[in-house]
Amino acid sequence: MKLWIIPAIISVLGLLSILILSSIAPTLAPKQLSFFLIGFAIFFLIAQIPFKKLLKISPILYFGTIILLAITLILAPITRGTSRWIDVLGIFAIQPSQIVIPTVSLFLLHTFQKKHLTRLKNLLLFLLITLIPAILILIEPDLGTTLVYLASISIIIFLSKTSLKHIFPLFLLTILGIFLAWNLILKPYQKSRITSFISPNDSQGTGYNARQSLIAVGSGKLLGKGLGQGIQSHLRFLPERQTDFIFASFAEEFGFIGSSLIIFLYFTLVFILISTANRSKNELEKKFCYVVAIMTTIQIGINIGMNMGILPITGITLPFISYGGSSILSLISMFGIIQSIRINQKQEVTLHLS
């Protein structure tokens, strides 16, 4: 596929994001536009950096991320029971957990490019590098981001040479981690989100958000109510209409047709990621492409799923659509790395043909 396809898809998603924000939260639309403009500058900058050079600086990126996560826990103000954002000079806030997936995956690929995970020592080191940021994010607490991060990073294990005798202990460790997180880390409101999904009877309490989201999605019907005509979002019945439930806001105003367009764009984006991975002759590039593909797919699936009431509410945003600078800049940076890989692939094909 042509090199322009990724920036083109991101641009269309960005325009759709700004369009719906101009309807449901007009003051946020200009900020979202500025995030995308800065993001594209970063995208084209990173796209010119060879993947090998990014791997070399990955230790700095990893430990810098750990420091930022620690600072977040210490200094970040508590907002709605969580401490996720660091205020920068009172101008804007950054969410360090958003950059964890690219920085950790690059560092893992760099560290284990010559080490096989069949050795228990290497596998334990892999888990240690992975779990340190996971624990820091979970303590914030940010359950949704933690789950997406762990699921995305785990693909590296499955694509690496791993002994089958280690898989079962990893499974048991996962079960133990879930048990400890449920009893020691998760807040009552996080538990109620899961229990309300299992027993969705309380439409006024813990099940209120899901109920309002379903009403918004369903009321959009085929063509939607029109830009600026959404009732659930404009009358504030729909909570977090600009972030967690922006898909429901979009579906209400643009209907099934508009929602299908977003899903088609996402499908194309994930297809490009998988195609890029399959064409790559470099195993490290291949693994990174799959990490981004898994992360993107999970975020899309969870967000749309919770907007439609088929998954618990976890606070996962919709890529390139939900409002948020940290999320957009992190996502664009990751796809900038993918673009760098695709540019390298094209150069290799050109050299081969010449």
NORLIN-V211709 format. One record per helix or strand of 2 or more residues. SS is the DSSP state (H for helix, E for strand). FROM is the first residue (numbers start at 0). TO is the last residue. Records with the same first field share a line. If there is no record, write none. Layout:
SS: FROM-TO, FROM-TO
This chain:
H: 3-23, 25-46, 50-55, 57-74, 95-110, 119-138, 142-158, 163-184, 187-197, 207-219, 230-233, 245-278, 282-306, 324-352
E: 85-87, 91-93
